[in-house]
Amino acid sequence: MDDTVNKSDPMKFFGTDPDAQKVEMLKNIPIFQELTRKEILEVDELLHERVYEKGEIVFEEGDAGHGIFIIVSGKVRTDSSHKLLKMANLEFGPGELLGELSLFDEALRPATVVAIERTVALALFQAEFTSLLTTDRKIGVKVLVEIARIISRRTWQLLFQEKHLPSI
């Protein structure tokens, strides 16, 4: 057994991990809560960080959906020509995701989403999600189950015309 300390990175000895902050942040997002540290690092390779300034459009109603957006910080608001979504006056903040149905098909977006303050989001696109499901089913299924729970909850809220969090 080799008891030598990693001399190339003395901070490793003291437990400083450059990925720790990122893992912790992703672990606080509901769809990633069931993942292990190793699984989160694997999923992180598939995520694309996007920054939107106040007033900037994330996507527009009628655009083809190619994936989901997970809000890391900031807040976005929806605007839709669809009566039910218009009445809901929806806002999404940290930890929430939007566009989840586009992981399963490329249907047109039912609403325009605009940043109402500086917003950092992570995008997970359909092609990468599909790849995850085929290359590492265990991770894919964990994420898929959490997305299914969100869709189910939002469907019930939409059916009962609650204002918070229907699917967009």
N, C-alpha and C positions, 0 to 999 in steps of 0.2 A: 504494500500500500504506500502511495506517495503522499507524504504529509507536507509537502512544500506549499507555500502560499503563492498564489498567482502574482508574481512580481511585476508583470506587465500592467496590471490594473490594481493598485493597492486598495482602491475604494471598494472593490468586490468583496474584500475581506470584511469590510464593515457593513456589508449588506446593501450598499447603494446599487440600485438596479435602474438603468436608464429607461427601461420599459415599464417600471412599476407604476408610474403616474398614468401612463396610457392604459395599462391593464385595469387600474382602479377606476378610471373614468368610464371605460367600456363596460366594466362589471356593474356599474350603476345604471346602465341602460337596460330596461326590462327585457328586450329580446336577447340580450347576452348574459343575463344573470345566472343561467344554469350552466354556463361554459366554464371549463377549467382555465387556468392561466395559459397553458399551452394552446388550448383551443382558441382563446381570445387572440393570442398572437397570430395564429393561423388566419383567423377571420380578418384581423387588422390588415393583412396583406391585400385583401379584396376591397377594402373601403377607400373611398376617394373623398378627401376633405375639400369642402367648398366654403367660401366666406362670402356673405351677402351683406352689403351695406344697406342702411335704412332706405326703404323705397325701391330696392332692387327686386326684380321678379325672379323667383326660384323656378317656376314653370307657369305656362299659361293654359287656361281652359282651351281644350281642343288639341293641345300638343299630344303626340303619342307618348305614352308612359313607358319608360325603359327601366324603372327601378324605384327604390324607396329612398327617402331622405330622413335621416335621424337627426333631430335637433340636439346639438351639444350645448350651445349657449345662445342666448338671444330669444327672439320670438318672431313668429310669422303669422299672418292672417290670410284667410281665404276670401275670395270674392267669386261668386258663381252666378250664372244665369238660371241655374236650377233652383226652383222655389224652395225646396226643403233645405238645401245647403245655404241659400241666401238668408233664410229665416234663422238659421243656427248661428250666424255671425261667429265663425270658428277661429280660434287662436291656438297655436301649438307652441310649446316651450321645451326647455331642456328635458331630454329623455324620451320625448314623444316622437313618433314616426308618422310619416304621411306618404301616400302613394303606394301603400302596401299591395293593393290589388294588381298593380302593374308588374309585380314579380311573377304573376301567373299568366298574364296576357299583355298585349301592348294596346289595350283600350285607350281611347282618348281621355285625357285628364278632364274631370268634371268641374274643375275650378282653377282659378288663377291663384297662385300663392305668392305673397309679397312679404319681404322682411319689414317688420315695423320697428326694428332696431337692428344694430349690427348683429348678425347671426352666423354662427359656425355650424355647419351641418356635415354629416357623413352620408355619402351616397353609396348604395349597394345596388349595382345594376343586375338586371335579369340574367344576362349571360354568365356573370360571375357567380350568382346565386345557384344557377343550374349546374355550373361546374362544381361548386361546393357539394351539392347534393349527390353528384356522381363520384367525386374523388374522396369525400369523407362524409359518408352518410350519417355517422353519429353526430357530428357537428350540425350538419344540415337539418337533421330531424329535430334537434334541440331548438334551433332557430325557427324552424317551420312551426313547431308546436306553439311557441310564444307568439308568432305572427297570427296563427289561427285563433288564439285566445283574444288577441286584440281585435281581430275582425269580428269574432263572435260578440264581444262586449259592445263594439261600436254598432253592430247590427241591431242588437237589443235596444241600445240607446236611440238609434234612429227610428225604430219601430214605435217607441214610446215618445218620440219627438223631444227627447232631452237635448239640450243645447250643446253638450260637451262631447267632443270627439267622434263624430261619425267618420266613416271612411271617405277619403277624398283621393 
